[in-house]
Amino acid sequence: MTVHATDPGRPLTILIVDDSAMMRALIRRVAGLVDVPVGRIFEARDGREALAILEAEPVDALFTDINMPVMTGPELLRAIADGVRWSRLIRVIVTTDGSSARRLEVAGLRVDHYIRKPFTPEMMRDVLDDVHARCA
């Protein structure tokens, strides 16, 4: 099943950060189903691995879980919040934790989208459409 988006163009580079290999694979798969051009996809198991990738590779969008060992999603977002280098990075949280306390915790960390698990291909398409439009 392909979910159609509006405008083909430059492929996006995304980074998926989640301690669950199954969830990383699911996000990767759904990103491949939507009709938004996605080029390179990097994966990290935690915020520390994600920072290493961000230091080494240009990334358009970061899709991160909140609850992870070593470095959590909020810790990762705080680490990149003030970096001019990542000022254009689109930040997306993908989590089961949609509590108001969690939303408040990340409110000042320039989160562009908040996706609740389980998500649908259409939800991911809408986010990737926005990411693609903003990176064009």
MIGU-683249 format. One record per atom (N, C-alpha, C): x, y, z. Coordinates in steps of 0.1 Angstrom, whole numbers, plus 5000, padded with zeros to 4 digits. Layout:
XYZ
...
END
This chain:
500849885000
500050005000
500950125000
500750214991
501450344991
500550454995
500950535004
500250655008
500750775001
499950844994
500450954985
500651084992
501651154988
501951284993
501851384981
502151504983
501851604973
502951634963
504251634967
505251694959
506551604959
506951544948
508151474948
509351574947
510451534951
511651634951
512851574957
513651654963
514851614970
514651514981
515351394980
515051294991
515551345004
514751315014
515051355028
516051255034
516851305043
517751225052
517151225066
516851105071
516251105084
517051015094
516951045107
517650975117
516550925126
516450785128
515450725137
516250685150
515750735161
516350705174
515350635183
515650505186
514750425194
515550305199
515350265212
516050155217
515450025212
514350025206
513649905201
514049885186
514749785182
515049755168
513749735160
512749675166
511549655159
510849785156
510849885165
510250015163
511050085152
512350085153
513150145142
512850095129
512649955128
512349895115
510949935110
510049945120
508649985116
508650125111
509350225117
509350355112
510050365099
511150295097
511750285084
510850235073
510150125077
509150065067
508050165063
507450225073
506350315070
506850435062
508050485065
508650595057
508850555043
509150425040
509250375027
507950365020
506850345027
505450335021
504850465017
505250575023
504650705020
505350755008
504550825000
505150874987
505751014989
506751014999
507551135001
508951074998
509751154991
511151094988
512051095000
512350975004
513250955015
514450885010
515650945012
516850885007
517550805018
518450865025
519250795035
518450795048
518550685055
517950665068
518950615077
519250685088
520250645098
519450595110
520050505118
519350455130
520350455142
519750485153
520550485166
519650425177
520350365186
519650295197
519350395209
520050505209
519950605220
520450735216
520250835225
520750975222
522150985219
523050915226
524450925224
524850875210
524250765206
524550725192
524050825182
522850875185
522250975176
523151105175
523751145186
524651265185
525851235176
526451115177
527551085169
527151085154
525951035151
525551045137
525351185133
524651265141
524451405138
525751485136
526751445143
528051515142
528651485128
528451355123
529051305111
528351325098
526951335099
526151335087
525151445087
524851495075
523751595074
522451525075
521551565084
520251505086
519151615085
518051585078
516951675077
516051665089
515751545093
514751525104
515151415114
514951435126
515251345137
513851295143
513751165142
512551095148
513051025161
512651065172
513251015185
512150965194
512450855201
511650815212
511950895224
511150885235
511450965247
512250875257
511750755259
512350665270
513350575263
514650595266
515750515261
516850515272
517550405272
518750405281
519850495276
520850505284
522050585281
521750735279
521050775269
520650915268
519250915262
518350975270
516850985266
516651075255
515451075249
515051165239
515151315244
514551345255
514651485260
516151525262
516951435267
518451475269
519051495255
518751415245
519251445232
518751575227
517451605228
516951735223
517551855230
517851835243
518551945251
519951965245
520651855242
522051855237
522151925223
521051925215
521151985202
520352115202
519652155213
518752265213
519452395210
520652415215
521352545213
522352545202
522552425195
523452415185
523052485172
523752585167
523452655155
523552555143
524452455145
524652355135
523352275132
522452265142
521252185140
519952275141
520152395138
519052495139
517952455129
518252395118
517252365107
516752225109
517352145118
516952005120
515452005125
514651925118
513251905122
513151795132
512551825144
512551735155
511151675157
511151535157
509851465158
509951365169
509051365178
508951265189
508051165185
508451035186
507550915184
507550835196
506450835204
506450775217
505050725221
505050635230
503850585237
503450685248
504350765252
504050855264
503550995259
502251005259
501651135255
501151215266
501651185278
501151255290
501551405289
500751485296
500951635296
502251665302
502651585312
503951605319
505151585309
505051485300
506051465290
506051575280
504851615275
504751725266
505351855271
505151875284
505651995290
507251985291
507751865294
509151845295
509851885281
509251855270
509851885257
509452005251
508452085257
507852195251
508952305247
509952325255
510952425251
512052375243
511952255238
513052195231
512852195216
512052285211
511752305196
511352175189
510352105195
509851985189
508852025179
508951975167
508052015156
506851935155
506951805158
505851705157
505951615169
504751565174
504651465184
503751355179
504251245177
503551125171
503351025183
502150985185
501850885195
501850745189
502550655195
502550515191
501250445197
500550365190
500850325176
500450425166
501150445156
500750545146
500350475133
499650555124
499250505111
500150555100
500150485089
500950545078
500550685074
499250715075
498750845072
499350955082
499550915094
500151005104
501551035100
502250935097
503650945093
503751025080
502851005070
502851075058
502651225060
501751255069
501551395072
502751465077
503451395086
504651455092
505751465081
505951355073
506951365063
506651465052
505351485049
504951595040
505451725045
505251755058
505651875064
507151895064
507851785067
509351785068
509851815053
509251745044
509751765030
509451905025
508351965028
507952105024
508952205031
509252175043
510152265050
511652255046
511952145040
513352115036
513552155021
512452175014
512552205000
513252334997
END
